[in-house]
C-alpha cells in the first residue's frame, strides 16, 4: 500500500471521532519517545513519572546494547526536547491512583508526592545541598553510595529541581517540611522553622 492510500485509509477510519488529551505513564525512554511522537502529532500529552525525574532505568546505564553508545548521549537530547515541547506537561514524583471511565472517556486521579521545594523557584544550583547535614542512600545509584537528604536525582535530571528525601531528620521528627535551608533558593516556607539540633 502506498503512502497516499494509507493516509486516506487512516483519515477515513478516524473521521468523526473525538480525541482528547493523552497520558503516558512512565517517563523512561519509551514513555519519552511516545510522548514526543504524540505531542508532535498535535495531542496534548501528560507524561507521568513516579520518580523525581524522567529517564527511567536507561539513565542509570553507562552503555547501551547493541551500539555501545552512552545512554545519556541518547537520552539527554530527548529530555530537553520533551521539556521544551509546548504540548508536553511533565509530571514527576507523581503516581496514578485510579482510572475511572471507559475507552475514550477516562478520568485519572493522580497522587503527587511532595518535594518540599517550590519547583518554580528552584534553579538547580544545589546550594541547599551544601547546607544539608544528613546523608542518605542514593536510590539512583542503587543505594551503593550516599547523597544528601536534599538533592537532585542525577546531574542531567529533567526537571532539574531538588527534592527532599523522606529520610530528612526534620521531616522524620515533625512530619512537616524540612528545616533551615535558605528560602530564597526555592525551598518551601516551612523550611525556615528552626535550625537543626
ROSE-4610 file (N, C-alpha, C; in Angstrom, 1 decimal, always signed):
// ROSE-4610
residu = [X/X/X/X/X/X/X/X/X/X/X/X/X/X/X/X/X/X/X/X/X/X/X/X/X/X/X/X/X/X/X/X/X/X/X/X/X/X/X/X/X/X/X/X/X/X/X/X/X/X/X/X/X/X/X/X/X/X/X/X/X/X/X/X/X/X/X/X/X/X/X/X/X/X/X/X/X/X/X/X/X/X/X/X/X/X/X/X/X/X/X/X/X/X/X/X/X/X/X/X/X/X/X/X/X/X/X/X/X/X/X/X/X/X/X/X/X/X/X/X/X/X/X/X/X/X/X/X/X/X/X/X/X/X/X/X/X/X/X/X/X/X/X/X/X/X/X/X/X/X/X/X/X/X/X/X/X/X/X/X/X/X/X/X/X/X/X/X/X/X/X/X/X/X/X/X/X/X/X/X/X/X/X/X/X/X/X/X/X/X/X/X/X/X/X/X/X/X/X/X/X/X/X/X/X/X/X/X/X/X/X/X/X/X/X/X/X/X/X/X/X/X/X/X/X/X/X/X/X/X/X/X/X/X/X/X/X/X/X/X/X/X/X/X/X/X/X/X/X/X/X/X/X/X/X/X/X/X/X/X/X/X/X/X/X/X/X/X/X/X/X/X/X/X/X/X/X/X/X/X/X/X/X/X/X/X/X/X/X/X/X/X/X/X/X/X/X/X/X/X/X/X/X/X/X/X/X/X/X/X/X/X/X/X/X/X/X/X/X/X/X/X/X/X/X/X/X/X/X/X/X/X/X/X/X/X/X/X/X/X/X/X/X/X/X/X/X/X/X/X/X/X/X/X/X/X/X/X/X/X/X/X/X/X/X/X/X/X/X/X/X/X/X/X/X/X/X/X/X/X/X/X/X/X/X/X/X/X/X/X/X/X/X/X/X/X/X/X/X/X/X/X/X/X/X/X/X/X/X/X/X/X/X/X/X/X/X/X/X/X/X/X/X/X/X/X/X/X/X/X/X/X/X/X/X/X/X/X/X/X/X/X/X/X/X/X/X/X/X/X/X/X/X/X/X/X/X/X/X/X/X/X/X/X/X/X/X/X/X/X/X/X/X/X/X/X/X/X/X/X/X/X/X/X/X/X/X/X/X/X/X/X/X/X/X/X/X/X/X/X/X/X/X/X/X/X/X/X/X/X/X/X/X/X/X/X/X/X/X/X/X/X/X/X/X/X/X/X/X/X/X/X/X/X/X/X/X/X/X/X/X/X/X/X/X/X/X/X/X/X/X/X/X/X/X/X/X/X/X/X/X/X/X/X/X/X/X/X/X/X/X/X/X/X/X/X/X/X/X/X/X/X/X/X/X/X/X/X/X/X/X]
num = [1/1/1/2/2/2/3/3/3/4/4/4/5/5/5/6/6/6/7/7/7/8/8/8/9/9/9/10/10/10/11/11/11/12/12/12/13/13/13/14/14/14/15/15/15/16/16/16/17/17/17/18/18/18/19/19/19/20/20/20/21/21/21/22/22/22/23/23/23/24/24/24/25/25/25/26/26/26/27/27/27/28/28/28/29/29/29/30/30/30/31/31/31/32/32/32/33/33/33/34/34/34/35/35/35/36/36/36/37/37/37/38/38/38/39/39/39/40/40/40/41/41/41/42/42/42/43/43/43/44/44/44/45/45/45/46/46/46/47/47/47/48/48/48/49/49/49/50/50/50/51/51/51/52/52/52/53/53/53/54/54/54/55/55/55/56/56/56/57/57/57/58/58/58/59/59/59/60/60/60/61/61/61/62/62/62/63/63/63/64/64/64/65/65/65/66/66/66/67/67/67/68/68/68/69/69/69/70/70/70/71/71/71/72/72/72/73/73/73/74/74/74/75/75/75/76/76/76/77/77/77/78/78/78/79/79/79/80/80/80/81/81/81/82/82/82/83/83/83/84/84/84/85/85/85/86/86/86/87/87/87/88/88/88/89/89/89/90/90/90/91/91/91/92/92/92/93/93/93/94/94/94/95/95/95/96/96/96/97/97/97/98/98/98/99/99/99/100/100/100/101/101/101/102/102/102/103/103/103/104/104/104/105/105/105/106/106/106/107/107/107/108/108/108/109/109/109/110/110/110/111/111/111/112/112/112/113/113/113/114/114/114/115/115/115/116/116/116/117/117/117/118/118/118/119/119/119/120/120/120/121/121/121/122/122/122/123/123/123/124/124/124/125/125/125/126/126/126/127/127/127/128/128/128/129/129/129/130/130/130/131/131/131/132/132/132/133/133/133/134/134/134/135/135/135/136/136/136/137/137/137/138/138/138/139/139/139/140/140/140/141/141/141/142/142/142/143/143/143/144/144/144/145/145/145/146/146/146/147/147/147/148/148/148/149/149/149/150/150/150/151/151/151/152/152/152/153/153/153/154/154/154/155/155/155/156/156/156/157/157/157/158/158/158/159/159/159/160/160/160/161/161/161/162/162/162/163/163/163/164/164/164/165/165/165/166/166/166/167/167/167/168/168/168/169/169/169/170/170/170/171/171/171/172/172/172/173/173/173/174/174/174/175/175/175/176/176/176/177/177/177/178/178/178/179/179/179/180/180/180/181/181/181/182/182/182/183/183/183/184/184/184/185/185/185/186/186/186/187/187/187/188/188/188/189/189/189/190/190/190/191/191/191/192/192/192/193/193/193/194/194/194/195/195/195/196/196/196/197/197/197]
x = [+0.8/+0.0/+0.9/+0.6/+1.5/+1.1/+1.9/+1.7/+0.4/+0.0/-1.3/-2.5/-2.5/-3.6/-3.7/-2.5/-2.5/-3.1/-2.6/-3.1/-4.6/-5.1/-6.5/-7.3/-6.8/-7.5/-7.5/-6.4/-6.3/-7.2/-7.3/-8.2/-9.6/-10.0/-11.3/-11.7/-10.8/-11.1/-11.1/-10.5/-10.5/-11.6/-12.2/-13.2/-14.4/-14.7/-15.9/-15.6/-14.4/-14.1/-13.6/-13.8/-13.3/-12.0/-11.0/-9.8/-9.5/-9.1/-8.8/-7.3/-7.0/-5.6/-5.1/-3.8/-3.1/-2.3/-2.3/-1.5/-0.5/+0.8/+1.8/+2.2/+2.1/+2.5/+3.9/+4.9/+6.2/+7.1/+8.1/+8.9/+10.3/+10.3/+11.6/+11.7/+12.7/+13.0/+11.8/+11.0/+9.8/+8.7/+8.5/+7.5/+7.8/+9.1/+9.6/+9.3/+9.7/+9.5/+8.1/+7.2/+5.8/+5.2/+5.6/+5.1/+5.5/+6.8/+7.3/+6.5/+6.3/+5.6/+4.2/+3.5/+2.1/+2.0/+2.9/+2.9/+3.2/+4.1/+4.4/+3.2/+2.4/+1.2/+0.1/+0.3/-0.7/-1.5/-1.3/-2.0/-1.4/-2.2/-1.7/-1.3/-0.1/+0.4/+0.8/+0.4/+0.8/+1.7/+3.0/+3.9/+4.1/+3.6/+3.6/+4.7/+5.5/+6.6/+6.6/+6.8/+6.8/+8.1/+9.2/+10.5/+10.6/+11.5/+11.7/+12.1/+12.4/+12.8/+12.5/+12.5/+12.3/+13.6/+13.6/+14.8/+14.7/+14.1/+13.9/+15.2/+15.2/+16.4/+17.5/+17.2/+18.2/+19.2/+18.7/+19.5/+20.6/+20.4/+21.3/+22.4/+22.2/+23.2/+24.4/+25.5/+26.7/+26.6/+26.5/+26.5/+25.2/+24.7/+23.5/+23.8/+23.2/+23.3/+22.4/+22.7/+23.9/+25.0/+24.8/+25.8/+26.8/+26.7/+27.6/+27.7/+26.6/+26.5/+26.3/+26.7/+26.5/+25.0/+24.4/+22.9/+22.5/+23.3/+22.9/+23.1/+23.9/+24.1/+22.8/+22.1/+20.9/+19.7/+19.7/+18.5/+18.5/+19.7/+19.7/+19.0/+19.3/+18.6/+17.0/+16.6/+15.2/+14.6/+15.4/+15.0/+14.7/+15.6/+15.5/+14.3/+14.2/+13.1/+11.7/+11.7/+10.5/+10.1/+11.1/+10.9/+10.5/+11.0/+10.7/+9.5/+8.9/+7.8/+6.6/+5.9/+4.7/+3.5/+3.5/+2.3/+2.6/+3.7/+4.0/+4.1/+3.4/+3.5/+4.1/+5.3/+6.0/+5.5/+5.0/+4.5/+5.4/+6.5/+7.3/+6.9/+7.4/+7.1/+5.6/+5.0/+3.5/+3.2/+2.1/+1.7/+0.2/-0.2/-1.6/-2.3/-3.3/-4.1/-5.2/-6.0/-7.1/-7.5/-8.1/-8.6/-10.0/-10.9/-12.3/-12.8/-13.9/-14.5/-14.4/-14.5/-14.5/-13.6/-13.4/-12.5/-12.9/-11.9/-12.2/-12.7/-13.0/-13.6/-13.1/-11.9/-11.3/-11.2/-11.3/-10.9/-9.8/-8.7/-7.5/-7.2/-7.1/-6.7/-5.2/-4.5/-3.0/-2.7/-1.7/-1.1/+0.3/+0.5/+1.8/+2.5/+3.7/+4.5/+5.1/+5.2/+5.8/+7.3/+7.8/+9.2/+9.7/+8.8/+9.2/+10.1/+9.9/+10.7/+9.7/+9.8/+8.9/+9.6/+9.0/+9.7/+9.9/+9.0/+9.1/+10.2/+10.7/+11.7/+13.1/+13.1/+14.4/+15.1/+16.4/+17.2/+18.1/+18.1/+19.0/+20.5/+20.7/+22.0/+22.7/+21.9/+22.4/+23.0/+22.8/+23.3/+22.7/+21.4/+20.7/+21.3/+21.9/+22.6/+23.8/+24.5/+25.6/+25.2/+24.0/+23.5/+23.0/+22.7/+22.1/+23.1/+22.8/+23.7/+23.5/+22.5/+22.1/+22.5/+23.2/+23.5/+22.5/+22.0/+21.1/+21.5/+21.1/+21.4/+20.9/+21.6/+21.3/+20.5/+19.2/+18.4/+18.8/+19.3/+19.8/+20.9/+21.8/+23.0/+22.7/+21.4/+21.0/+21.5/+21.5/+21.9/+23.3/+24.1/+25.6/+26.4/+25.9/+26.6/+25.6/+26.1/+25.2/+25.0/+24.0/+23.7/+23.2/+23.1/+22.5/+20.9/+20.3/+18.8/+18.1/+18.6/+18.1/+19.1/+18.6/+19.5/+18.7/+19.4/+18.9/+19.1/+18.1/+18.2/+19.4/+19.8/+21.1/+21.4/+22.6/+23.1/+22.4/+21.9/+21.2/+19.7/+19.2/+17.8/+16.9/+15.8/+14.7/+13.4/+12.9/+13.3/+14.5/+15.3/+16.5/+16.1/+15.4/+14.9/+15.2/+15.7/+16.0/+14.7/+14.9/+13.8/+14.4/+13.5/+14.0/+13.5/+14.5/+14.2/+13.4/+12.6/+11.8/+12.6/+13.9/+14.8/+15.4/+14.9/+15.4/+15.0/+16.0/+15.8/+14.6/+14.5/+13.4/+12.1/+12.0/+10.8/+10.4/+11.3/+11.0/+10.5/+11.1/+10.8/+9.4/+9.1/+7.9/+6.8/+7.1/+6.2/+5.9/+6.6/+6.5/+7.7/+7.6/+8.8/+10.1/+11.2/+12.5/+12.8/+14.1/+14.5/+15.0/+16.2/+16.7/+17.3/+17.0/+17.6/+17.1/+18.0/+17.6/+16.3/+15.3/+14.1/+14.2/+15.2/+15.3/+15.9/+16.2/+16.7/+15.5/+14.3/+13.2/+12.6/+13.2/+12.6/+11.3/+10.4/+9.1/+9.3/+8.3/+8.4/+8.5/+8.0/+8.0/+9.5/+10.4/+11.8/+12.5/+11.9/+12.5/+11.9/+11.8/+11.2/+12.3/+13.3/+14.3/+15.6/+16.7/+18.0/+18.0/+18.8/+18.9/+19.5/+19.1/+19.7/+21.1]
y = [-1.2/+0.0/+1.2/+2.2/+3.4/+4.3/+5.4/+6.3/+7.1/+7.5/+8.3/+7.4/+6.2/+5.3/+5.0/+4.8/+4.6/+5.8/+7.0/+8.2/+8.4/+8.1/+8.2/+7.2/+6.0/+5.0/+5.4/+5.9/+6.3/+7.5/+8.5/+9.6/+9.2/+8.2/+7.7/+7.0/+6.2/+5.5/+6.4/+7.6/+8.5/+9.6/+9.7/+10.7/+10.7/+11.8/+11.9/+11.5/+11.0/+10.6/+11.8/+11.8/+12.9/+12.3/+13.2/+12.8/+13.9/+13.4/+14.3/+14.3/+14.6/+14.6/+13.2/+13.1/+11.7/+11.7/+10.6/+10.5/+9.3/+9.5/+8.5/+8.2/+7.0/+6.6/+5.9/+6.5/+6.0/+6.9/+7.6/+8.5/+7.9/+6.6/+6.0/+6.4/+5.8/+6.1/+5.9/+4.8/+4.5/+5.5/+5.9/+6.9/+8.2/+8.6/+9.9/+9.9/+8.8/+8.8/+8.8/+8.0/+8.0/+9.4/+10.1/+11.5/+12.4/+12.3/+13.2/+12.9/+11.7/+11.3/+11.9/+11.6/+12.1/+13.6/+14.3/+15.7/+16.3/+15.7/+16.2/+16.1/+15.0/+14.8/+15.8/+16.6/+17.6/+17.3/+16.2/+15.9/+16.6/+16.9/+17.5/+16.2/+16.1/+14.9/+15.2/+14.4/+14.4/+13.2/+13.5/+12.5/+12.3/+11.2/+10.9/+9.9/+10.3/+9.5/+9.5/+8.3/+8.2/+8.7/+8.7/+9.2/+10.7/+11.3/+12.8/+13.3/+12.5/+13.0/+11.9/+12.3/+11.4/+10.7/+9.6/+8.9/+7.5/+7.0/+5.6/+4.9/+3.6/+2.7/+3.0/+3.5/+3.8/+4.9/+5.8/+6.9/+6.3/+5.2/+4.6/+3.8/+3.5/+2.7/+3.5/+2.9/+3.6/+3.4/+2.2/+2.0/+1.2/+1.2/+0.5/-0.4/-1.5/-2.6/-2.2/-2.4/-3.2/-2.2/-0.9/+0.0/+0.4/+0.1/+0.5/+2.0/+2.7/+4.2/+4.5/+5.7/+6.3/+6.5/+6.0/+6.1/+7.6/+8.4/+9.8/+10.6/+10.1/+10.7/+10.5/+9.4/+9.1/+9.9/+9.8/+10.3/+11.8/+12.4/+13.9/+14.8/+14.5/+15.4/+15.2/+14.0/+13.7/+14.3/+14.4/+15.1/+16.5/+17.2/+18.6/+18.8/+18.0/+18.2/+18.0/+17.0/+16.8/+17.9/+18.5/+19.6/+20.8/+21.0/+22.3/+22.2/+21.0/+20.8/+21.5/+22.3/+23.0/+22.1/+21.0/+20.1/+19.0/+19.1/+18.1/+18.7/+18.1/+18.5/+17.4/+17.6/+16.5/+16.6/+15.5/+15.4/+14.3/+14.8/+13.9/+13.7/+12.7/+12.4/+12.2/+11.7/+11.5/+10.1/+9.6/+8.2/+8.2/+7.2/+7.0/+6.4/+7.0/+6.5/+5.6/+6.1/+5.3/+5.8/+4.9/+5.3/+4.9/+5.8/+5.5/+5.9/+5.3/+5.6/+4.4/+4.7/+3.7/+4.1/+3.3/+3.6/+4.9/+5.8/+7.1/+8.2/+7.8/+8.8/+8.4/+8.7/+8.3/+9.5/+9.2/+10.2/+9.6/+10.2/+9.7/+10.5/+9.8/+10.5/+10.3/+11.3/+11.2/+11.6/+11.0/+11.4/+11.9/+13.1/+13.7/+13.8/+13.2/+13.2/+14.6/+15.0/+16.4/+16.4/+17.4/+17.6/+18.4/+19.2/+20.2/+21.3/+21.5/+22.5/+23.2/+24.5/+25.3/+25.1/+24.3/+24.0/+25.2/+26.1/+27.3/+28.2/+28.1/+29.0/+28.3/+27.0/+26.2/+26.4/+26.8/+27.0/+25.8/+24.8/+23.6/+24.0/+25.0/+25.5/+24.6/+23.8/+22.9/+23.5/+24.8/+25.5/+24.8/+24.5/+23.9/+22.5/+21.9/+20.6/+20.8/+21.9/+22.2/+22.4/+22.9/+23.1/+21.9/+20.9/+19.7/+18.8/+18.5/+17.7/+16.2/+15.8/+14.3/+13.7/+12.5/+11.7/+10.5/+10.2/+9.1/+8.2/+6.9/+6.1/+6.7/+6.6/+7.3/+6.3/+6.5/+5.5/+5.4/+6.5/+6.5/+5.5/+5.4/+4.5/+3.2/+2.8/+1.5/+1.4/+2.5/+2.6/+2.1/+2.2/+1.8/+3.0/+4.2/+5.4/+6.2/+7.3/+8.2/+9.6/+10.2/+11.6/+12.4/+13.7/+14.5/+14.2/+14.5/+14.3/+15.2/+16.4/+17.2/+17.2/+16.8/+16.6/+16.6/+16.6/+16.4/+14.9/+14.3/+12.8/+12.4/+13.0/+12.9/+14.1/+14.3/+15.6/+16.1/+15.2/+15.7/+15.6/+15.6/+15.4/+16.5/+16.0/+16.9/+16.5/+17.4/+18.7/+18.8/+19.8/+20.0/+20.7/+20.0/+20.5/+19.6/+20.2/+19.4/+18.8/+17.8/+17.3/+16.8/+16.7/+16.3/+14.9/+14.1/+12.6/+12.5/+11.4/+11.2/+10.8/+10.6/+10.4/+11.6/+12.8/+14.1/+14.0/+14.3/+14.2/+15.1/+16.3/+17.1/+16.6/+16.1/+15.5/+14.3/+13.5/+12.3/+12.7/+13.7/+14.2/+14.8/+15.7/+16.5/+16.1/+15.4/+15.1/+16.3/+17.4/+18.6/+18.8/+19.9/+20.2/+20.3/+20.4/+20.4/+21.6/+21.7/+22.6/+24.0/+24.2/+25.6/+26.0/+25.3/+25.6/+27.0/+27.8/+29.2/+29.2/+29.9/+30.0/+30.6/+31.6/+32.2/+31.3/+30.1/+29.1/+28.2/+28.5/+27.8/+26.8/+26.6/+25.7/+26.3/+25.4/+25.9/+26.6/+27.5/+28.4/+27.6/+26.4/+25.6/+25.2/+25.5/+25.1/+26.0/+27.2/+28.2/+28.1/+26.9/+26.6/+26.8/+26.1/+26.2/+25.5/+25.8/+25.2/+23.7/+22.9/+21.5/+21.4/+20.5/+20.3/+19.9]
z = [+0.0/+0.0/+0.0/-0.9/-1.0/+0.1/+0.3/+1.4/+1.3/+0.1/+0.0/+0.3/-0.1/+0.1/+1.6/+2.3/+3.7/+4.5/+4.1/+4.8/+4.6/+3.4/+3.1/+4.0/+4.1/+4.9/+6.3/+6.8/+8.2/+8.5/+7.6/+7.8/+7.8/+7.0/+6.9/+8.2/+8.8/+10.0/+11.2/+11.2/+12.3/+12.1/+11.0/+10.7/+11.7/+12.3/+13.1/+14.6/+14.9/+16.3/+17.0/+18.3/+19.2/+19.9/+20.0/+20.6/+21.7/+22.8/+23.9/+24.2/+25.4/+25.8/+26.0/+26.1/+26.2/+27.5/+28.2/+29.3/+29.1/+29.2/+29.1/+30.6/+31.0/+32.4/+32.3/+32.9/+32.8/+32.0/+32.6/+31.9/+31.5/+31.2/+30.7/+29.3/+28.6/+27.2/+26.3/+26.6/+25.7/+26.0/+27.2/+27.5/+27.0/+27.0/+26.5/+25.0/+24.3/+22.8/+22.5/+23.2/+22.9/+23.1/+24.2/+24.4/+23.3/+22.9/+21.8/+20.5/+20.2/+19.0/+19.0/+20.1/+20.1/+20.2/+20.9/+21.0/+19.7/+18.9/+17.6/+16.6/+16.9/+16.1/+16.5/+17.5/+17.9/+19.1/+19.8/+21.0/+22.2/+23.2/+24.5/+25.3/+25.8/+26.4/+27.9/+28.8/+30.2/+30.4/+30.7/+30.9/+32.5/+33.0/+34.4/+34.8/+35.7/+36.2/+37.7/+38.3/+39.8/+40.4/+39.7/+40.2/+40.1/+40.8/+40.7/+39.4/+38.4/+37.1/+36.1/+34.8/+33.7/+33.4/+32.7/+32.3/+32.5/+33.6/+33.8/+34.1/+33.8/+34.0/+33.1/+31.9/+30.9/+31.4/+32.2/+32.7/+33.6/+34.2/+35.1/+34.4/+33.2/+32.4/+31.9/+31.8/+31.2/+29.7/+29.2/+27.7/+27.4/+26.2/+25.8/+24.6/+24.6/+23.6/+22.4/+21.2/+20.6/+20.2/+20.2/+19.6/+20.6/+21.9/+23.0/+23.1/+22.7/+22.9/+24.4/+24.7/+26.1/+26.2/+27.3/+27.4/+27.5/+28.2/+28.3/+27.0/+26.1/+24.8/+24.0/+24.2/+23.6/+24.3/+25.6/+26.3/+26.5/+26.8/+27.1/+26.0/+24.8/+23.8/+23.8/+24.1/+24.3/+25.5/+26.6/+27.8/+27.5/+26.8/+26.5/+25.6/+24.6/+23.6/+24.3/+25.2/+25.9/+26.9/+27.5/+28.5/+27.8/+26.6/+25.8/+24.9/+24.7/+23.8/+24.4/+23.6/+24.2/+24.4/+23.8/+24.0/+25.1/+25.8/+26.8/+28.2/+29.2/+30.5/+31.3/+31.9/+32.6/+34.1/+34.6/+35.9/+36.7/+37.3/+38.0/+39.5/+40.1/+41.5/+41.7/+40.7/+40.6/+40.2/+40.9/+40.6/+40.3/+39.4/+39.1/+40.3/+40.8/+42.0/+41.5/+40.5/+40.0/+38.6/+37.8/+36.5/+36.5/+36.1/+36.0/+34.6/+34.2/+32.9/+32.0/+30.7/+29.7/+28.5/+27.6/+26.5/+25.8/+25.7/+25.1/+26.0/+27.2/+28.2/+29.6/+29.9/+31.2/+32.1/+33.4/+34.4/+35.2/+35.3/+36.0/+37.2/+38.4/+39.6/+39.9/+40.1/+40.4/+41.8/+42.3/+43.6/+43.4/+43.9/+43.7/+45.1/+45.1/+46.3/+46.5/+47.8/+48.0/+47.8/+47.1/+47.0/+48.2/+48.8/+49.8/+49.3/+48.0/+47.3/+46.3/+46.3/+45.3/+44.0/+43.1/+41.9/+41.0/+41.0/+40.1/+40.5/+41.8/+42.3/+42.3/+42.2/+42.3/+40.9/+41.0/+39.8/+39.6/+40.5/+40.3/+40.7/+41.4/+41.8/+42.8/+43.6/+44.6/+45.8/+46.1/+47.3/+48.5/+48.4/+49.5/+49.9/+48.9/+49.2/+50.2/+50.0/+50.9/+52.3/+52.6/+53.9/+54.6/+53.9/+54.4/+55.2/+56.5/+57.3/+57.2/+56.5/+56.5/+55.2/+55.3/+54.1/+54.2/+53.0/+52.8/+51.7/+51.6/+50.5/+49.2/+48.1/+46.9/+46.0/+45.8/+45.0/+43.6/+43.0/+41.6/+41.4/+42.4/+42.3/+43.1/+43.1/+43.7/+45.2/+45.9/+47.3/+47.6/+46.5/+46.7/+47.2/+47.0/+47.5/+48.3/+48.9/+49.6/+48.9/+49.3/+48.8/+50.0/+49.9/+50.9/+50.9/+52.0/+52.1/+51.1/+50.8/+49.8/+48.6/+47.4/+46.3/+45.0/+43.9/+42.6/+42.2/+41.7/+41.5/+40.7/+39.6/+38.9/+38.2/+37.8/+37.3/+36.0/+35.2/+33.9/+34.1/+35.3/+35.5/+34.9/+34.4/+33.9/+34.6/+35.4/+35.7/+36.6/+36.4/+37.3/+38.5/+39.4/+40.7/+41.8/+42.9/+44.1/+44.7/+45.5/+46.3/+47.6/+48.6/+49.9/+50.2/+50.4/+50.7/+52.0/+52.0/+53.2/+54.4/+54.3/+55.4/+56.0/+55.6/+56.2/+57.7/+58.6/+60.0/+60.5/+60.0/+60.5/+60.0/+58.8/+58.3/+59.1/+59.5/+60.3/+61.7/+62.2/+63.6/+63.6/+62.6/+62.7/+61.7/+60.7/+59.6/+58.8/+58.9/+58.1/+57.2/+56.4/+55.5/+56.3/+55.6/+56.2/+57.0/+57.5/+58.5/+58.0/+57.8/+57.8/+56.4/+55.4/+54.1/+53.7/+53.0/+52.6/+51.8/+52.2/+51.5/+50.1/+49.9/+48.6/+47.6/+47.9/+46.9/+46.4/+46.8/+46.3/+47.2/+48.4/+49.4/+50.0/+50.3/+50.8/+52.1/+52.4/+53.6/+54.9/+54.9/+56.1/+56.4/+55.4/+55.6/+56.7/+56.9/+57.8/+59.2/+59.7/+61.0/+62.1/+62.1/+63.2/+62.7/+63.3/+62.9/+63.4/+62.7/+63.1/+64.4/+65.3/+66.6/+66.6]
